[in-house]
């Protein structure tokens, strides 16, 4: 039984679909519909964090959609407002990358295509994957991480505990419309010199209420125009 704390974009097909199944299994165990694994460490750490478990389900489902998998199993669980405490880790997120790296090189897994986002080797890789998700929370947070990085060396991912903690903390903050608008305008720079007239009109006519849908369009454009760097961003599963 395992629910990863890192972004589901890093998971290969087996791990992604397996995580989705595990989240539903945890919901059934916690709600009392199943008794098995009730005292499992994975169950215990989510039992007092049902809001985060629901958020993890939504993020996993969005990543599934992004990769073309069907999702038709909403997550139903009675959640009270005070059910949100500090979530403990069974393994630090930095260590989870190494666990996955070893897992994906076994004979059973190495023939399975990797996740949408490659496992990071260094802190700079991790930041490149998450920078637009941070920017979507506010440009001030983006500058905060940039300033943090400026004062340190680029380390192997297992040594980047502080960077990962900083970024993951920011990602728990709400997305504001102003920040999302600024992000959309920033991402448009990847396409403005390549886009067709129709694609340009869609961007210029994008209303404040339609910003998340514009991100979905950008993902399609990133595929069309082979923007590999952008395709490996967590931003799309965050908001599509």
N, C-alpha and C positions, 0 to 999 in steps of 0.2 A: 504494500500500500504506500503510494507516494504522490504528493502534490508538490511540484517544484515551486520555489519562491522566485526564481528568475522568470523573465518574460517568456511566454509560450512560443514566441517566434524562434527561439533557440532549439525547440524540441523537434526531433524528427517525427515522421508520421506515426510510428508506433507509440512514442512517448506522448505525443499530443492527444491522440485519440484515447490512449490509456489514462491520461490525466483527466480527461473529460468524464470517463467512466468512474474513476476513483472519486471525483467530486460528488457525483450523484450517489455513489455508495456511501460516502461519508454523510451526506444528507439523510439517507435512509437510516443509518446507524444512529445518528444524533437524534433524529425524530422518534426513535424507538421502534421503527418498523423492522429493524434487524438487530440482533444481539451480538453477532460476531464482530470482533475487533473493537468492541466498545472501550476497552482499556488500552488500545494500541496508541503509542505516542503520537502518531499522525492524527488520530481521532481526538485525543485530548487537547492538542494545541489549537485545533479549529473549533472545539466545542464552545469556547468562550469568545469566538471571533467569527460568528456566523455572517456578519455583514461583509467581512473580508472574504469569506468563503464564497459568498454570492458574487462579489466583485471578481474573484478569481474565475468563477464559472463564466461570467460575461466576457471577460478578456479571452479566455480559452475558446469560447464559442465564436468570438470575432475573428480570432486567428484561424479557426477552422473555416469560416466563411471566406476569409481572404485567400485561402489555398484551394477553394472550390469544393470543400466538403459540405454536405448537407447537415443542418442542425435543426432538429425538431423535438428537443427535449428541454423545455423550460425548467428552471431550478426553483422548486416550490419548497419553502421552509419558513416556519413561523419565526420571525426575528424581532426581538425587542430592541428598543433604541439603545439600551445600556449594554447590549451584547457586542462590545467592541473594545477589546483590551490590547495590550502590546502582544503581538504575535511572536512567539519564540521560534527559533530555527532549530531543526534537527541537525542540519549542517549549514554553515555559513554560506550565503549565496556565492561567495568567491570560490568555495570548495565545491559547490554544486557544478560549476563549469568543468572542473577536473573529473568529477564523478561521471558526468555525461561524456566527456572526451574519452575516458577509458571504456565506458559502456559501448560507445559507438564504434570502437575498433575491435570488438569481439567478433568472432566468426558469425554469430547470429545476427549482428546488427550492421556490420560494415558494408553489406550490399544494399542497405536501405538508404535512399537519398537523405542527405542532411537536412536540417531545419531550414526555414526561410532565411534566417540570419545565422551566419557562421559563428561558432563558439569563439569568444574573444581570447586572444593570446595575451594582450596587454591592456592597460587602463585606457589608452587612446582608442583601442578598438571598441571597448564598452561605451565610451563617451560618444563615439561616432554613431553608434546604434541608437542612443537614447537622446541625443542633443535636441532633436525636434520635438520629442515628447516633453522635454523640459521647457523648451521655448513656448509650447502651447499652454503652459501654466503661467508664464510671465517672462518677459525678457529680462527682468531683474534676476530671476532664478538662473537663467542662462549665463548672465554675466557673473553671478556668484560662483558657478562651477568653473567658468573660464578663469576667474581669478585664483581659485583653488588649484587648478592645474598649472597655472603659471609659476606657482611657488614650489612645485615638486617635480621629481623625475617621473618619467613614464615607466611604470613597473610591470612585471608579470602579473597577470590577472589575480593570481592567488594572494598577492601582496597588496591588492587595491581595495582592501576592506573599507577604508574611510571614504574613498570615492564612490563605491557602490552604495554605501549607507547614505551618503549625501544625496545621490541621484534618486534612489528609491524612496527616500523621505519626501523629496520634492514631488514625485509622481503621485503621492497620496493627496496632494493639494488639488483643489478644483480647477477646472479649465474656465477661463473667462472669455467672453466674446471678443474683447479687445485683443487679448493675447492670440486667440485663434485667428482673428482677422490679420494681425501682423504676420503670423506664421504662414497663412495662405499666400500673402503678398510676397513673403520671402521665398517660398517654394516655387512660386511662379517663375522665378529666375531660371529654374532648370529647363523651362519649356518655352519661354517667350520668343526665343529666336528660331524655334522649330515648329511651333504650333500652327495649325491651319487657321483659316479665318473663322471657321465654326468653333474651334477650340478656344480661340481668343475671345470670341463673343460670349462663350459660356463663362469664362473667367470674369470678364468685365461686367457681366450682368448678374454675377453672384450676389444674392441678397444676404443680409446678416442672418436670416433664419435658415440659410441653405449652406452654411460653411462646412458642416461635417460631410455633406454630399459632395462638396468640391474636393475634399480629400480623397473620396472614393474615385472621382474623376482623375485626380493626380496619380493615383496608383495605376490606373489603366494607362495613363500617358507615360508613366515611368517604365511600364512594360513595353509600350509601343516604341519609345525612343531609347530603350536600353540604358536607362539610368540606374546602373547597378548599385551605386552608393545609396541612392534614395530608396531603392527596393529593399535594402537591408535595414531600414529604419523601423523602430517600434511604433512610430507615430500612426501608421495606418490601422493596425489592430486596436490601438487605443481609441480610435474615434469612428471607424466605419461601423 
